[in-house]
Amino acid sequence: MLAIVGGSGLTQLSNLGITRRLAVRTPYGEPSGALTFGRIAGEDVVFLARHGYGHTIPPHEVNYRANIWALREQDVEGVVSVASVGGIRADMRPGALVVPHQIIDYTWGRKNTFFEGGEQPVTHIDFTEPYSAQLRRRILDAARACAEPLVEDAIYAACQGPRLETAAEIDRLERDGADVVGMTGMPEAALAREAGLDYATIAVVANFAAGRGDSLHGVRLEDIEQVLQQALARVRRVIEKLVAARA
């Protein structure tokens, strides 16, 4: 069973035939909401809205540990994260769909590991390649199968939020090699690795990052919702093809 974690703009999957909802508790507190189980293309799927079903949880307050733990307890085979980002690289235009291959973590103060506390052994994970190569390939194959163009490689800069970045901060991220910027990529990816779950992201470019393109002098927040809704319809098609490919 595949898990889908929805970000901004994706609080539900319209192509998910819901069968049940499950409220769960974890050793790390409550996840962002109840797990929603259903079927897409005849296959079982579980969905979780990262920011809550009313989009009330800001990025820095998401209980990432509870979310990943709750999904792991359902014996999911992998997690597909859907996240909105700002485009730094010139070709990362609003509406583009991106499958990142690397992360730079600029977040701070977030609970970012399951391995802490006096009774836990010191544990390190290999994070050289933060996303599952197999799951990324499946997503890209699904996109090709439904003729949806995806950018195959990008470096995702995970920033703290909830405010957007300054133009100078985006300049710094670009110098560091980042192609897109978001607020939820970490510690979610690292926790999935600790939990032994395949994990990959479909990032939706909602806007040019500060100081880029039509955000040269400011980000037009009022335009983001329309961009997201149009792009997320394409994401749903990719997910449907991804799930159907397992049948």
C-alpha positions, 0 to 999 in steps of 0.5 A: 500500500502506498501512502500519499502525504499532501501539502499546501493545496492538497488536503484531499485526493478527489480521485480517492474512493474513501473506505475508512478513516482512522484516528491514531496515536503514536509515541510522538503524539498525534499526527496531523489528522486522521489517516484516510484509507481508500482506493485509486485505480483499484489499489489500496492507498492511505492519505494524510494531509500534512498541514491538517485537513483544514490547513491549520498547521504551519510547516514548523509545527507539523508533527513529522515524527508522528506522521511518519510513525503513523504511516509506518504502523500501517505497513505502507511500502513507501511515501509519496510527498506532494509539496509546494515550492518556490522556483529558484532556477530559471526553468522552475516556473510556476506550474512546473512539476519537479521530482527532487533528487537532493536536499539542503536542510536549513530548518532548525528546532524541529524534532528530526529523529526517532533516535533520541533519549537516554534509552536510545542507542546512538544511530546514524543513517546514510543520507547520501541520496535522501530520496528513494531511487526506485520510487523516484523512477516509478513516479517519473515512469508514471508521468511519462505514461500519462504524458505529464512533463516533470523536471527529473532532477532538482536540489530542494532547499528546506527552509524554516518558514512560515514566512517566505524568504528574502531576495538575499536569502534566495541569492544565498540558496542559489549560490549553495546550489538549490533549485527550488525552496520549500518548508516541509522537505525536512525532517520528513525525508530523514524520518522516512529513511529512519523508519525504513520507508521509501520516500520521494517528493513531487514538488509543485512550483507555486511561484517564483522565489523572491527576487526571481521572475515575476516575484522580482519585487514581491511574491503575489500570494493571491496568484498561488492558489490558482497555480496550485489547483491547476498543477495539482490536477496534473499531480493527481493524474500522475499518482493515479498512473503510479498506483495503477502501475502496481496492479 
